[in-house]
């Protein structure tokens, strides 16, 4: 049987994914405002790397 914490997390997994997607969109917009001729693929890699780093720092 799954632990209660896992069951609770499973209930919110979709919401977490939606929130993360909204964060990516937020920073895409900021990059777009600051850099009109942006390389979106490069910007996405930078945004995702920063998000990974922030998550790693939180889990440490």
mmCIF file of the N, C-alpha and C atoms, coordinates in Angstrom:
data_MODEL
# 
_entry.id   MODEL 
# 
loop_
_atom_site.group_PDB 
_atom_site.id 
_atom_site.type_symbol 
_atom_site.label_atom_id 
_atom_site.label_alt_id 
_atom_site.label_comp_id 
_atom_site.label_asym_id 
_atom_site.label_entity_id 
_atom_site.label_seq_id 
_atom_site.pdbx_PDB_ins_code 
_atom_site.Cartn_x 
_atom_site.Cartn_y 
_atom_site.Cartn_z 
_atom_site.occupancy 
_atom_site.B_iso_or_equiv 
_atom_site.pdbx_formal_charge 
_atom_site.auth_seq_id 
_atom_site.auth_comp_id 
_atom_site.auth_asym_id 
_atom_site.auth_atom_id 
_atom_site.pdbx_PDB_model_num 
ATOM 1   N N  . UNK A 1 1  ? 0.834  -1.190 0.000   1.00 0.00 ? 1  UNK A N  1 
ATOM 2   C CA . UNK A 1 1  ? 0.000  0.000  0.000   1.00 0.00 ? 1  UNK A CA 1 
ATOM 3   C C  . UNK A 1 1  ? 0.875  1.248  0.000   1.00 0.00 ? 1  UNK A C  1 
ATOM 4   N N  . UNK A 1 2  ? 0.460  2.227  -0.768  1.00 0.00 ? 2  UNK A N  1 
ATOM 5   C CA . UNK A 1 2  ? 1.229  3.468  -0.850  1.00 0.00 ? 2  UNK A CA 1 
ATOM 6   C C  . UNK A 1 2  ? 1.168  4.232  0.466   1.00 0.00 ? 2  UNK A C  1 
ATOM 7   N N  . UNK A 1 3  ? 2.255  4.924  0.744   1.00 0.00 ? 3  UNK A N  1 
ATOM 8   C CA . UNK A 1 3  ? 2.291  5.805  1.907   1.00 0.00 ? 3  UNK A CA 1 
ATOM 9   C C  . UNK A 1 3  ? 1.305  6.943  1.714   1.00 0.00 ? 3  UNK A C  1 
ATOM 10  N N  . UNK A 1 4  ? 0.794  7.476  2.785   1.00 0.00 ? 4  UNK A N  1 
ATOM 11  C CA . UNK A 1 4  ? -0.172 8.581  2.719   1.00 0.00 ? 4  UNK A CA 1 
ATOM 12  C C  . UNK A 1 4  ? 0.402  9.785  1.984   1.00 0.00 ? 4  UNK A C  1 
ATOM 13  N N  . UNK A 1 5  ? 1.690  10.065 2.219   1.00 0.00 ? 5  UNK A N  1 
ATOM 14  C CA . UNK A 1 5  ? 2.322  11.201 1.558   1.00 0.00 ? 5  UNK A CA 1 
ATOM 15  C C  . UNK A 1 5  ? 2.328  11.024 0.044   1.00 0.00 ? 5  UNK A C  1 
ATOM 16  N N  . UNK A 1 6  ? 2.580  9.795  -0.414  1.00 0.00 ? 6  UNK A N  1 
ATOM 17  C CA . UNK A 1 6  ? 2.598  9.524  -1.849  1.00 0.00 ? 6  UNK A CA 1 
ATOM 18  C C  . UNK A 1 6  ? 1.206  9.675  -2.437  1.00 0.00 ? 6  UNK A C  1 
ATOM 19  N N  . UNK A 1 7  ? 0.206  9.202  -1.728  1.00 0.00 ? 7  UNK A N  1 
ATOM 20  C CA . UNK A 1 7  ? -1.169 9.349  -2.196  1.00 0.00 ? 7  UNK A CA 1 
ATOM 21  C C  . UNK A 1 7  ? -1.555 10.822 -2.309  1.00 0.00 ? 7  UNK A C  1 
ATOM 22  N N  . UNK A 1 8  ? -1.144 11.610 -1.322  1.00 0.00 ? 8  UNK A N  1 
ATOM 23  C CA . UNK A 1 8  ? -1.445 13.048 -1.351  1.00 0.00 ? 8  UNK A CA 1 
ATOM 24  C C  . UNK A 1 8  ? -0.725 13.713 -2.521  1.00 0.00 ? 8  UNK A C  1 
ATOM 25  N N  . UNK A 1 9  ? 0.532  13.368 -2.729  1.00 0.00 ? 9  UNK A N  1 
ATOM 26  C CA . UNK A 1 9  ? 1.289  13.925 -3.853  1.00 0.00 ? 9  UNK A CA 1 
ATOM 27  C C  . UNK A 1 9  ? 0.639  13.538 -5.177  1.00 0.00 ? 9  UNK A C  1 
ATOM 28  N N  . UNK A 1 10 ? 0.229  12.293 -5.306  1.00 0.00 ? 10 UNK A N  1 
ATOM 29  C CA . UNK A 1 10 ? -0.414 11.837 -6.533  1.00 0.00 ? 10 UNK A CA 1 
ATOM 30  C C  . UNK A 1 10 ? -1.659 12.663 -6.854  1.00 0.00 ? 10 UNK A C  1 
ATOM 31  N N  . UNK A 1 11 ? -2.369 13.077 -5.829  1.00 0.00 ? 11 UNK A N  1 
ATOM 32  C CA . UNK A 1 11 ? -3.584 13.869 -6.023  1.00 0.00 ? 11 UNK A CA 1 
ATOM 33  C C  . UNK A 1 11 ? -3.272 15.252 -6.585  1.00 0.00 ? 11 UNK A C  1 
ATOM 34  N N  . UNK A 1 12 ? -2.074 15.741 -6.332  1.00 0.00 ? 12 UNK A N  1 
ATOM 35  C CA . UNK A 1 12 ? -1.698 17.093 -6.764  1.00 0.00 ? 12 UNK A CA 1 
ATOM 36  C C  . UNK A 1 12 ? -0.706 17.112 -7.928  1.00 0.00 ? 12 UNK A C  1 
ATOM 37  N N  . UNK A 1 13 ? -0.342 15.958 -8.425  1.00 0.00 ? 13 UNK A N  1 
ATOM 38  C CA . UNK A 1 13 ? 0.686  15.877 -9.478  1.00 0.00 ? 13 UNK A CA 1 
ATOM 39  C C  . UNK A 1 13 ? 0.324  16.718 -10.708 1.00 0.00 ? 13 UNK A C  1 
ATOM 40  N N  . UNK A 1 14 ? -0.908 16.662 -11.145 1.00 0.00 ? 14 UNK A N  1 
ATOM 41  C CA . UNK A 1 14 ? -1.336 17.457 -12.296 1.00 0.00 ? 14 UNK A CA 1 
ATOM 42  C C  . UNK A 1 14 ? -1.238 18.948 -12.028 1.00 0.00 ? 14 UNK A C  1 
ATOM 43  N N  . UNK A 1 15 ? -1.617 19.351 -10.832 1.00 0.00 ? 15 UNK A N  1 
ATOM 44  C CA . UNK A 1 15 ? -1.538 20.767 -10.459 1.00 0.00 ? 15 UNK A CA 1 
ATOM 45  C C  . UNK A 1 15 ? -0.090 21.248 -10.408 1.00 0.00 ? 15 UNK A C  1 
ATOM 46  N N  . UNK A 1 16 ? 0.789  20.409 -9.900  1.00 0.00 ? 16 UNK A N  1 
ATOM 47  C CA . UNK A 1 16 ? 2.215  20.754 -9.859  1.00 0.00 ? 16 UNK A CA 1 
ATOM 48  C C  . UNK A 1 16 ? 2.739  20.935 -11.280 1.00 0.00 ? 16 UNK A C  1 
ATOM 49  N N  . UNK A 1 17 ? 2.402  20.021 -12.180 1.00 0.00 ? 17 UNK A N  1 
ATOM 50  C CA . UNK A 1 17 ? 2.852  20.122 -13.573 1.00 0.00 ? 17 UNK A CA 1 
ATOM 51  C C  . UNK A 1 17 ? 2.317  21.393 -14.228 1.00 0.00 ? 17 UNK A C  1 
ATOM 52  N N  . UNK A 1 18 ? 1.059  21.724 -13.960 1.00 0.00 ? 18 UNK A N  1 
ATOM 53  C CA . UNK A 1 18 ? 0.479  22.951 -14.506 1.00 0.00 ? 18 UNK A CA 1 
ATOM 54  C C  . UNK A 1 18 ? 1.210  24.178 -13.982 1.00 0.00 ? 18 UNK A C  1 
ATOM 55  N N  . UNK A 1 19 ? 1.483  24.210 -12.688 1.00 0.00 ? 19 UNK A N  1 
ATOM 56  C CA . UNK A 1 19 ? 2.198  25.338 -12.088 1.00 0.00 ? 19 UNK A CA 1 
ATOM 57  C C  . UNK A 1 19 ? 3.592  25.498 -12.689 1.00 0.00 ? 19 UNK A C  1 
ATOM 58  N N  . UNK A 1 20 ? 4.291  24.375 -12.896 1.00 0.00 ? 20 UNK A N  1 
ATOM 59  C CA . UNK A 1 20 ? 5.633  24.437 -13.478 1.00 0.00 ? 20 UNK A CA 1 
ATOM 60  C C  . UNK A 1 20 ? 5.566  24.975 -14.905 1.00 0.00 ? 20 UNK A C  1 
ATOM 61  N N  . UNK A 1 21 ? 4.580  24.535 -15.671 1.00 0.00 ? 21 UNK A N  1 
ATOM 62  C CA . UNK A 1 21 ? 4.407  25.039 -17.035 1.00 0.00 ? 21 UNK A CA 1 
ATOM 63  C C  . UNK A 1 21 ? 4.133  26.526 -17.049 1.00 0.00 ? 21 UNK A C  1 
ATOM 64  N N  . UNK A 1 22 ? 3.341  26.994 -16.098 1.00 0.00 ? 22 UNK A N  1 
ATOM 65  C CA . UNK A 1 22 ? 3.052  28.433 -16.009 1.00 0.00 ? 22 UNK A CA 1 
ATOM 66  C C  . UNK A 1 22 ? 4.301  29.228 -15.652 1.00 0.00 ? 22 UNK A C  1 
ATOM 67  N N  . UNK A 1 23 ? 5.171  28.657 -14.824 1.00 0.00 ? 23 UNK A N  1 
ATOM 68  C CA . UNK A 1 23 ? 6.433  29.334 -14.509 1.00 0.00 ? 23 UNK A CA 1 
ATOM 69  C C  . UNK A 1 23 ? 7.314  29.463 -15.743 1.00 0.00 ? 23 UNK A C  1 
ATOM 70  N N  . UNK A 1 24 ? 7.385  28.390 -16.535 1.00 0.00 ? 24 UNK A N  1 
ATOM 71  C CA . UNK A 1 24 ? 8.175  28.456 -17.769 1.00 0.00 ? 24 UNK A CA 1 
ATOM 72  C C  . UNK A 1 24 ? 7.612  29.559 -18.673 1.00 0.00 ? 24 UNK A C  1 
ATOM 73  N N  . UNK A 1 25 ? 6.298  29.598 -18.823 1.00 0.00 ? 25 UNK A N  1 
ATOM 74  C CA . UNK A 1 25 ? 5.671  30.629 -19.663 1.00 0.00 ? 25 UNK A CA 1 
ATOM 75  C C  . UNK A 1 25 ? 5.941  32.031 -19.124 1.00 0.00 ? 25 UNK A C  1 
ATOM 76  N N  . UNK A 1 26 ? 5.918  32.185 -17.817 1.00 0.00 ? 26 UNK A N  1 
ATOM 77  C CA . UNK A 1 26 ? 6.203  33.493 -17.203 1.00 0.00 ? 26 UNK A CA 1 
ATOM 78  C C  . UNK A 1 26 ? 7.594  33.978 -17.609 1.00 0.00 ? 26 UNK A C  1 
ATOM 79  N N  . UNK A 1 27 ? 8.589  33.110 -17.477 1.00 0.00 ? 27 UNK A N  1 
ATOM 80  C CA . UNK A 1 27 ? 9.955  33.526 -17.789 1.00 0.00 ? 27 UNK A CA 1 
ATOM 81  C C  . UNK A 1 27 ? 10.208 33.611 -19.291 1.00 0.00 ? 27 UNK A C  1 
ATOM 82  N N  . UNK A 1 28 ? 9.480  32.847 -20.105 1.00 0.00 ? 28 UNK A N  1 
ATOM 83  C CA . UNK A 1 28 ? 9.549  33.032 -21.560 1.00 0.00 ? 28 UNK A CA 1 
ATOM 84  C C  . UNK A 1 28 ? 9.102  34.444 -21.918 1.00 0.00 ? 28 UNK A C  1 
ATOM 85  N N  . UNK A 1 29 ? 8.025  34.892 -21.302 1.00 0.00 ? 29 UNK A N  1 
ATOM 86  C CA . UNK A 1 29 ? 7.510  36.236 -21.580 1.00 0.00 ? 29 UNK A CA 1 
ATOM 87  C C  . UNK A 1 29 ? 8.523  37.295 -21.161 1.00 0.00 ? 29 UNK A C  1 
ATOM 88  N N  . UNK A 1 30 ? 9.123  37.126 -20.001 1.00 0.00 ? 30 UNK A N  1 
ATOM 89  C CA . UNK A 1 30 ? 10.114 38.099 -19.524 1.00 0.00 ? 30 UNK A CA 1 
ATOM 90  C C  . UNK A 1 30 ? 11.300 38.154 -20.479 1.00 0.00 ? 30 UNK A C  1 
ATOM 91  N N  . UNK A 1 31 ? 11.807 36.988 -20.887 1.00 0.00 ? 31 UNK A N  1 
ATOM 92  C CA . UNK A 1 31 ? 12.916 36.960 -21.843 1.00 0.00 ? 31 UNK A CA 1 
ATOM 93  C C  . UNK A 1 31 ? 12.505 37.655 -23.130 1.00 0.00 ? 31 UNK A C  1 
ATOM 94  N N  . UNK A 1 32 ? 11.289 37.392 -23.595 1.00 0.00 ? 32 UNK A N  1 
ATOM 95  C CA . UNK A 1 32 ? 10.807 37.989 -24.839 1.00 0.00 ? 32 UNK A CA 1 
ATOM 96  C C  . UNK A 1 32 ? 10.702 39.499 -24.767 1.00 0.00 ? 32 UNK A C  1 
ATOM 97  N N  . UNK A 1 33 ? 10.321 40.020 -23.608 1.00 0.00 ? 33 UNK A N  1 
ATOM 98  C CA . UNK A 1 33 ? 10.237 41.475 -23.445 1.00 0.00 ? 33 UNK A CA 1 
ATOM 99  C C  . UNK A 1 33 ? 11.621 42.100 -23.467 1.00 0.00 ? 33 UNK A C  1 
ATOM 100 N N  . UNK A 1 34 ? 12.580 41.422 -22.835 1.00 0.00 ? 34 UNK A N  1 
ATOM 101 C CA . UNK A 1 34 ? 13.927 41.976 -22.695 1.00 0.00 ? 34 UNK A CA 1 
ATOM 102 C C  . UNK A 1 34 ? 14.779 41.772 -23.949 1.00 0.00 ? 34 UNK A C  1 
ATOM 103 N N  . UNK A 1 35 ? 14.499 40.726 -24.701 1.00 0.00 ? 35 UNK A N  1 
ATOM 104 C CA . UNK A 1 35 ? 15.312 40.379 -25.877 1.00 0.00 ? 35 UNK A CA 1 
ATOM 105 C C  . UNK A 1 35 ? 14.357 40.126 -27.050 1.00 0.00 ? 35 UNK A C  1 
ATOM 106 N N  . UNK A 1 36 ? 14.063 41.148 -27.838 1.00 0.00 ? 36 UNK A N  1 
ATOM 107 C CA . UNK A 1 36 ? 13.071 40.998 -28.910 1.00 0.00 ? 36 UNK A CA 1 
ATOM 108 C C  . UNK A 1 36 ? 13.391 39.878 -29.925 1.00 0.00 ? 36 UNK A C  1 
ATOM 109 N N  . UNK A 1 37 ? 14.648 39.719 -30.326 1.00 0.00 ? 37 UNK A N  1 
ATOM 110 C CA . UNK A 1 37 ? 15.027 38.687 -31.305 1.00 0.00 ? 37 UNK A CA 1 
ATOM 111 C C  . UNK A 1 37 ? 15.565 37.454 -30.594 1.00 0.00 ? 37 UNK A C  1 
ATOM 112 N N  . UNK A 1 38 ? 14.809 36.942 -29.661 1.00 0.00 ? 38 UNK A N  1 
ATOM 113 C CA . UNK A 1 38 ? 15.283 35.855 -28.801 1.00 0.00 ? 38 UNK A CA 1 
ATOM 114 C C  . UNK A 1 38 ? 15.349 34.516 -29.544 1.00 0.00 ? 38 UNK A C  1 
ATOM 115 N N  . UNK A 1 39 ? 16.342 33.722 -29.206 1.00 0.00 ? 39 UNK A N  1 
ATOM 116 C CA . UNK A 1 39 ? 16.428 32.327 -29.642 1.00 0.00 ? 39 UNK A CA 1 
ATOM 117 C C  . UNK A 1 39 ? 15.636 31.542 -28.596 1.00 0.00 ? 39 UNK A C  1 
ATOM 118 N N  . UNK A 1 40 ? 14.383 31.193 -28.915 1.00 0.00 ? 40 UNK A N  1 
ATOM 119 C CA . UNK A 1 40 ? 13.490 30.598 -27.921 1.00 0.00 ? 40 UNK A CA 1 
ATOM 120 C C  . UNK A 1 40 ? 14.023 29.279 -27.386 1.00 0.00 ? 40 UNK A C  1 
ATOM 121 N N  . UNK A 1 41 ? 14.623 28.470 -28.235 1.00 0.00 ? 41 UNK A N  1 
ATOM 122 C CA . UNK A 1 41 ? 15.156 27.180 -27.773 1.00 0.00 ? 41 UNK A CA 1 
ATOM 123 C C  . UNK A 1 41 ? 16.276 27.391 -26.753 1.00 0.00 ? 41 UNK A C  1 
ATOM 124 N N  . UNK A 1 42 ? 17.154 28.347 -27.014 1.00 0.00 ? 42 UNK A N  1 
ATOM 125 C CA . UNK A 1 42 ? 18.239 28.644 -26.071 1.00 0.00 ? 42 UNK A CA 1 
ATOM 126 C C  . UNK A 1 42 ? 17.679 29.218 -24.776 1.00 0.00 ? 42 UNK A C  1 
ATOM 127 N N  . UNK A 1 43 ? 16.700 30.101 -24.895 1.00 0.00 ? 43 UNK A N  1 
ATOM 128 C CA . UNK A 1 43 ? 16.085 30.687 -23.699 1.00 0.00 ? 43 UNK A CA 1 
ATOM 129 C C  . UNK A 1 43 ? 15.403 29.601 -22.873 1.00 0.00 ? 43 UNK A C  1 
ATOM 130 N N  . UNK A 1 44 ? 14.699 28.675 -23.522 1.00 0.00 ? 44 UNK A N  1 
ATOM 131 C CA . UNK A 1 44 ? 14.038 27.586 -22.803 1.00 0.00 ? 44 UNK A CA 1 
ATOM 132 C C  . UNK A 1 44 ? 15.050 26.743 -22.035 1.00 0.00 ? 44 UNK A C  1 
ATOM 133 N N  . UNK A 1 45 ? 16.188 26.451 -22.649 1.00 0.00 ? 45 UNK A N  1 
ATOM 134 C CA . UNK A 1 45 ? 17.230 25.669 -21.968 1.00 0.00 ? 45 UNK A CA 1 
ATOM 135 C C  . UNK A 1 45 ? 17.742 26.411 -20.738 1.00 0.00 ? 45 UNK A C  1 
ATOM 136 N N  . UNK A 1 46 ? 17.945 27.710 -20.859 1.00 0.00 ? 46 UNK A N  1 
ATOM 137 C CA . UNK A 1 46 ? 18.407 28.504 -19.719 1.00 0.00 ? 46 UNK A CA 1 
ATOM 138 C C  . UNK A 1 46 ? 17.362 28.535 -18.603 1.00 0.00 ? 46 UNK A C  1 
ATOM 139 N N  . UNK A 1 47 ? 16.112 28.726 -18.977 1.00 0.00 ? 47 UNK A N  1 
ATOM 140 C CA . UNK A 1 47 ? 15.030 28.769 -17.992 1.00 0.00 ? 47 UNK A CA 1 
ATOM 141 C C  . UNK A 1 47 ? 14.931 27.433 -17.262 1.00 0.00 ? 47 UNK A C  1 
ATOM 142 N N  . UNK A 1 48 ? 14.920 26.342 -18.022 1.00 0.00 ? 48 UNK A N  1 
ATOM 143 C CA . UNK A 1 48 ? 14.797 25.018 -17.404 1.00 0.00 ? 48 UNK A CA 1 
ATOM 144 C C  . UNK A 1 48 ? 16.011 24.691 -16.536 1.00 0.00 ? 48 UNK A C  1 
ATOM 145 N N  . UNK A 1 49 ? 17.195 25.088 -16.959 1.00 0.00 ? 49 UNK A N  1 
ATOM 146 C CA . UNK A 1 49 ? 18.392 24.856 -16.149 1.00 0.00 ? 49 UNK A CA 1 
ATOM 147 C C  . UNK A 1 49 ? 18.298 25.621 -14.831 1.00 0.00 ? 49 UNK A C  1 
ATOM 148 N N  . UNK A 1 50 ? 17.814 26.858 -14.884 1.00 0.00 ? 50 UNK A N  1 
ATOM 149 C CA . UNK A 1 50 ? 17.660 27.644 -13.669 1.00 0.00 ? 50 UNK A CA 1 
ATOM 150 C C  . UNK A 1 50 ? 16.614 27.013 -12.749 1.00 0.00 ? 50 UNK A C  1 
ATOM 151 N N  . UNK A 1 51 ? 15.532 26.490 -13.326 1.00 0.00 ? 51 UNK A N  1 
ATOM 152 C CA . UNK A 1 51 ? 14.508 25.824 -12.519 1.00 0.00 ? 51 UNK A CA 1 
ATOM 153 C C  . UNK A 1 51 ? 15.061 24.555 -11.876 1.00 0.00 ? 51 UNK A C  1 
ATOM 154 N N  . UNK A 1 52 ? 15.841 23.776 -12.636 1.00 0.00 ? 52 UNK A N  1 
ATOM 155 C CA . UNK A 1 52 ? 16.465 22.572 -12.079 1.00 0.00 ? 52 UNK A CA 1 
ATOM 156 C C  . UNK A 1 52 ? 17.397 22.937 -10.920 1.00 0.00 ? 52 UNK A C  1 
ATOM 157 N N  . UNK A 1 53 ? 18.190 23.983 -11.112 1.00 0.00 ? 53 UNK A N  1 
ATOM 158 C CA . UNK A 1 53 ? 19.123 24.420 -10.060 1.00 0.00 ? 53 UNK A CA 1 
ATOM 159 C C  . UNK A 1 53 ? 18.358 24.832 -8.813  1.00 0.00 ? 53 UNK A C  1 
ATOM 160 N N  . UNK A 1 54 ? 17.276 25.590 -8.996  1.00 0.00 ? 54 UNK A N  1 
ATOM 161 C CA . UNK A 1 54 ? 16.478 26.021 -7.850  1.00 0.00 ? 54 UNK A CA 1 
ATOM 162 C C  . UNK A 1 54 ? 15.875 24.822 -7.121  1.00 0.00 ? 54 UNK A C  1 
ATOM 163 N N  . UNK A 1 55 ? 15.395 23.832 -7.865  1.00 0.00 ? 55 UNK A N  1 
ATOM 164 C CA . UNK A 1 55 ? 14.838 22.631 -7.245  1.00 0.00 ? 55 UNK A CA 1 
ATOM 165 C C  . UNK A 1 55 ? 15.927 21.836 -6.524  1.00 0.00 ? 55 UNK A C  1 
ATOM 166 N N  . UNK A 1 56 ? 17.095 21.729 -7.136  1.00 0.00 ? 56 UNK A N  1 
ATOM 167 C CA . UNK A 1 56 ? 18.216 21.041 -6.482  1.00 0.00 ? 56 UNK A CA 1 
ATOM 168 C C  . UNK A 1 56 ? 18.574 21.750 -5.176  1.00 0.00 ? 56 UNK A C  1 
ATOM 169 N N  . UNK A 1 57 ? 18.608 23.085 -5.203  1.00 0.00 ? 57 UNK A N  1 
ATOM 170 C CA . UNK A 1 57 ? 18.943 23.844 -3.990  1.00 0.00 ? 57 UNK A CA 1 
ATOM 171 C C  . UNK A 1 57 ? 17.892 23.620 -2.899  1.00 0.00 ? 57 UNK A C  1 
ATOM 172 N N  . UNK A 1 58 ? 16.621 23.533 -3.287  1.00 0.00 ? 58 UNK A N  1 
ATOM 173 C CA . UNK A 1 58 ? 15.565 23.296 -2.306  1.00 0.00 ? 58 UNK A CA 1 
ATOM 174 C C  . UNK A 1 58 ? 15.655 21.916 -1.677  1.00 0.00 ? 58 UNK A C  1 
ATOM 175 N N  . UNK A 1 59 ? 16.113 20.953 -2.458  1.00 0.00 ? 59 UNK A N  1 
ATOM 176 C CA . UNK A 1 59 ? 16.171 19.576 -1.935  1.00 0.00 ? 59 UNK A CA 1 
ATOM 177 C C  . UNK A 1 59 ? 17.426 19.297 -1.135  1.00 0.00 ? 59 UNK A C  1 
ATOM 178 N N  . UNK A 1 60 ? 18.371 20.217 -1.147  1.00 0.00 ? 60 UNK A N  1 
ATOM 179 C CA . UNK A 1 60 ? 19.629 20.003 -0.408  1.00 0.00 ? 60 UNK A CA 1 
ATOM 180 C C  . UNK A 1 60 ? 19.467 20.235 1.080   1.00 0.00 ? 60 UNK A C  1 
# 
